[in-house]
Amino acid sequence: MNGPITHSITHSITHSITHSITRPIVTRSTPSAQHVDVLIVGAGLSGIGAACHLRRECPDRSFAILEARGATGGTWDQFRYPGIRSDSDMFTLGYSFRPWTGATSIADGSSILSYIRDTAGEYGIDREVRFRHRVVAARWSSATARWTVTAHRADIHDDTDDTDHETVTLTCSFLSVCSGYYRYDQGYRPEFPGEQTFAGTIVHPQHWPADLDFTGKRAVVIGSGATAVTLVPSMADQAAQVTMLQRSPSYVAALPATDPIATRLQRWLPRQAASRAIRWKNVLFSTAINELSRHRPEMLKSMLRRNVVTALPAGYDVDTHFAPTYNPWDQRLCVAPDGDLFRAIRSGTADVVTDQIGEITSSGVALTSGRHLDADIIVAATGLNVLAIGGMALTVDGQQIRLSDTLAYKGMMLSGVPNFAFTVGYTKASWTLRADLVAHYVCRLLRYMADGGYQIATPIAPEMGERELAPLIDLEAGYIRRSIELLPRQGPSPPWRLQQNYLRDRRLMRHGPLTDDVRFGHAGDPPILPRVPVAAGREARS
Ligand SMILES: Cc1cc2nc3c(=O)[nH]c(=O)nc-3n(C[C@H](O)[C@H](O)[C@H](O)COP(=O)(O)OP(=O)(O)OC[C@H]3O[C@@H](n4cnc5c(N)ncnc54)[C@H](O)[C@@H]3O)c2cc1C
């Protein structure tokens, strides 16, 4: 991301902090409580958002956040590779209750991190975070209507070493898991044949060495996803040559980093009103694109192709390097802000090679076509390892829960698991649009339970045939396909189906019933034994 853009975002954030605090914030500190009403796992974008919703909508509830790392921000603190930025627009990636008021719609990682931390500070959430607490298990008891949560507390930043920790136990009435969707300790990194012979440096973007100097070096970036598309033009500014080596192409769209309609709205309307209007404009636009990708994929394909053809020199082999075989949005669309990737290709400092790795040699990458790419640095932008609910073990009344044997209720609770919510954002739109809906729904549910004198809420799935079930995340991306067996599944229709459509979800989650397929009860009620709601052809696995 270039300097002036970064500067203007930083300026607008600072401006918004000093000018946008319009409501008094009630803060209740419960730093050492061993029982809380709501326990949130994870202090990333979703966990901080969930806590803010509680402060605003359920100010009488006590809560705490357990965070495995030593810092807030999750993804936006962890990823430090050159050029790290959003690939969806900030007006929808920002929280609904604290609109993004920056000038640009694509923001760099540090601006997003500041936005999350400023939000936490403004709502007094930072005081409720217990750092370096990695939740490893949660046990539900119907007798007490409580979760007993076990965490490992360790004094290292990314706690993955279980040998040196203290075990901490807390109880809570409601467990809200905002742990993201991937492993922090290890990105997905296949071993390349011959890699031990390589004389240069191999890095993974998830663990970027702060002191890696690529000035004047030749780099090969292996991958074609959002990370590779971000890294290549950013490194090309300083490196001698950067090659994006992909097995198969992805869709890449050149979009303006600063949205001209947004700029006009910001000029005409008061700051907050402008942000809300831009948010809605972007929601409607992305919904329309999603619908187009479902119903008229060929039309969208040719629009995307035209976009690339006009951005690259005449005669460039667009069909080999930028025309995927899958339909748009079967995998996440990559964005090139202001066409930065195409600009780097035009200038000659970056290029794209579509080929297969034969082996890594001492001086680079030998391709199966016989070609050799010379490299001083190899970046394995090969993706993430999916990790559902932060890897914690769930038990309900002594019975261990296997996620793939559960069905997701409204994409945020699990069949047979009481007083439990998890946050998975949209994969085809901004994550936060959905995270906000989930957090708001949890508050609605808590208020409904309090009003009705209930202590337990358990989604109970009706029986369904095996063939009606689908993976929770219907994205063709490699990291989702690799982990489908580890994730909950979903049914054929709402409330057991995630819609990937914000407008429909908004109606369901903000205004729809809270009681459909949910059993409400009290502490001491006979336990509802979790079971696989599959009618035939599949037995419960223990
Ligand atoms: C490089 C990158 C770029 C992205 N860009 C976009 C984008 O432009 N738009 C978009 O919509 N989405 C994007 N995403 C998806 C992104 O992850 C979400 O936008 C968002 O940051 C997720 O927030 P989260 O709080 O749910 O999860 P995370 O950011 O992953 O935070 C989860 C937190 O939970 C903690 N945690 C996990 N397990 C445990 C445990 N067992 N105990 C305690 N704490 C735990 C983690 O340490 C972490 O701090 C991107 C993802 C990546 C990796």
The ligand as a Gaussian input file, in Angstrom:
#p B3LYP/6-31G(d) Opt

LIG

0 1
 C       -4.080000     -12.502000       5.408000
 C       -5.573000     -12.450000       5.581000
 C       -6.298000     -11.423000       5.003000
 C       -7.683000     -11.375000       5.161000
 N       -8.376000     -10.369000       4.556000
 C       -9.716000     -10.327000       4.699000
 C      -10.492000      -9.291000       4.079000
 O       -9.996000      -8.421000       3.392000
 N      -11.826000      -9.306000       4.254000
 C      -12.445000     -10.250000       4.998000
 O      -13.658000     -10.196000       5.132000
 N      -11.743000     -11.217000       5.606000
 C      -10.411000     -11.291000       5.480000
 N       -9.709000     -12.294000       6.085000
 C      -10.397000     -13.222000       6.962000
 C      -10.074000     -12.707000       8.394000
 O       -9.542000     -13.721000       9.134000
 C      -11.247000     -11.985000       9.002000
 O      -11.483000     -10.802000       8.307000
 C      -11.081000     -11.569000      10.452000
 O       -9.853000     -10.967000      10.738000
 C      -11.317000     -12.733000      11.339000
 O      -11.419000     -12.239000      12.644000
 P      -11.658000     -13.225000      13.834000
 O      -11.567000     -12.410000      15.072000
 O      -12.890000     -14.001000      13.616000
 O      -10.450000     -14.261000      13.743000
 P       -8.916000     -14.004000      13.918000
 O       -8.481000     -12.727000      13.342000
 O       -8.237000     -15.238000      13.436000
 O       -8.735000     -13.899000      15.499000
 C       -8.976000     -15.014000      16.312000
 C       -8.314000     -14.804000      17.659000
 O       -8.665000     -15.917000      18.489000
 C       -7.514000     -16.374000      19.167000
 N       -7.691000     -17.805000      19.451000
 C       -7.816000     -18.819000      18.563000
 N       -7.967000     -19.994000      19.218000
 C       -7.947000     -19.710000      20.535000
 C       -8.048000     -20.506000      21.708000
 N       -8.212000     -21.837000      21.648000
 N       -7.984000     -19.889000      22.910000
 C       -7.822000     -18.547000      22.985000
 N       -7.707000     -17.743000      21.915000
 C       -7.779000     -18.325000      20.700000
 C       -6.381000     -16.114000      18.188000
 O       -5.146000     -16.052000      18.874000
 C       -6.802000     -14.781000      17.574000
 O       -6.314000     -13.694000      18.288000
 C       -8.334000     -12.368000       5.935000
 C       -7.587000     -13.393000       6.504000
 C       -6.224000     -13.455000       6.323000
 C       -5.453000     -14.577000       6.943000

